[in-house]
């Protein structure tokens, strides 16, 4: 998702990286103008089997350090969509 937005032509109104994140080979600072002013919302389940691979906290810090706003939302659960979390995000 983030690579597609950074390198593509779509202008996103909102970016929610659910159980995923920013590619390690892509400089967020070089592409921050392609993202909405709210930046990137990273969402990850507390028992997601891919959580160590995603390393969401490190990703959020990397994005923030590059000047791209980022937030981290977690929910109790695994690698799946969580209705309550999705509803809360939609209400923001």
C-alpha positions as CSV (number, residue, x, y, z in Angstrom):
1,X,0.0,0.0,0.0
2,X,2.6,2.5,1.0
3,X,4.9,1.8,-1.9
4,X,1.9,2.1,-4.3
5,X,1.0,5.5,-2.9
6,X,4.6,6.8,-2.7
7,X,5.5,5.8,-6.2
8,X,2.1,5.9,-7.9
9,X,-0.2,8.6,-9.1
10,X,-3.1,8.1,-6.7
11,X,-3.7,10.9,-4.1
12,X,-4.9,9.2,-0.9
13,X,-7.2,11.0,1.5
14,X,-6.2,8.6,4.3
15,X,-3.7,5.8,4.7
16,X,-4.3,2.9,7.1
17,X,-1.5,0.3,7.0
18,X,-3.4,-2.6,8.6
19,X,-1.0,-5.5,9.5
20,X,1.6,-4.1,7.2
21,X,3.8,-1.1,7.0
22,X,6.4,0.9,5.2
23,X,8.9,-0.8,2.9
24,X,12.4,-0.8,4.4
25,X,14.0,0.2,1.1
26,X,11.8,3.3,0.6
27,X,12.8,6.6,2.2
28,X,9.6,8.0,3.8
29,X,11.0,11.6,3.8
30,X,11.5,11.5,0.1
31,X,7.8,10.7,-0.4
32,X,6.0,12.4,2.4
33,X,4.4,14.9,-0.1
34,X,2.5,11.9,-1.6
35,X,0.7,11.2,1.7
36,X,-2.2,13.1,3.4
37,X,-1.2,15.6,6.1
38,X,-2.5,13.1,8.7
39,X,0.3,10.7,7.5
40,X,0.0,7.0,8.0
41,X,-2.0,5.0,10.5
42,X,-0.4,1.7,11.4
43,X,-2.8,-1.0,12.9
44,X,-1.7,-4.3,14.3
45,X,-3.2,-7.0,16.4
46,X,-1.4,-7.9,19.7
47,X,-1.2,-11.5,18.7
48,X,-0.5,-11.0,15.0
49,X,1.9,-13.8,14.0
50,X,3.7,-11.3,11.7
51,X,4.1,-8.6,14.4
52,X,7.8,-9.2,14.8
53,X,8.3,-8.9,11.0
54,X,6.2,-5.6,10.9
55,X,7.9,-4.1,14.0
56,X,5.2,-1.4,14.1
57,X,6.7,0.8,16.8
58,X,10.0,1.1,14.9
59,X,8.1,1.9,11.7
60,X,6.1,4.6,13.4
61,X,9.2,6.2,14.8
62,X,11.0,6.0,11.4
63,X,8.1,7.7,9.7
64,X,7.9,10.4,12.4
65,X,11.7,11.0,12.2
66,X,11.3,11.6,8.5
67,X,8.6,14.3,9.0
68,X,5.7,12.0,8.1
69,X,3.1,11.9,10.8
70,X,2.3,8.4,12.0
71,X,0.1,6.8,14.6
72,X,0.0,3.2,16.0
73,X,-3.3,1.5,16.9
74,X,-3.3,-2.0,18.3
75,X,-6.1,-4.4,19.2
76,X,-6.4,-7.7,21.0
77,X,-6.2,-10.3,18.3
78,X,-4.2,-11.8,15.5
79,X,-3.6,-11.2,11.8
80,X,-7.2,-10.1,10.9
81,X,-9.5,-7.2,10.6
82,X,-11.1,-6.2,14.0
83,X,-14.6,-4.8,13.7
84,X,-14.4,-2.6,16.8
85,X,-11.0,-1.1,15.8
86,X,-12.2,-0.6,12.2
87,X,-15.3,1.2,13.4
88,X,-13.3,3.4,15.8
89,X,-10.9,4.4,13.0
90,X,-13.8,5.2,10.7
91,X,-15.3,7.5,13.3
92,X,-12.2,9.6,13.5
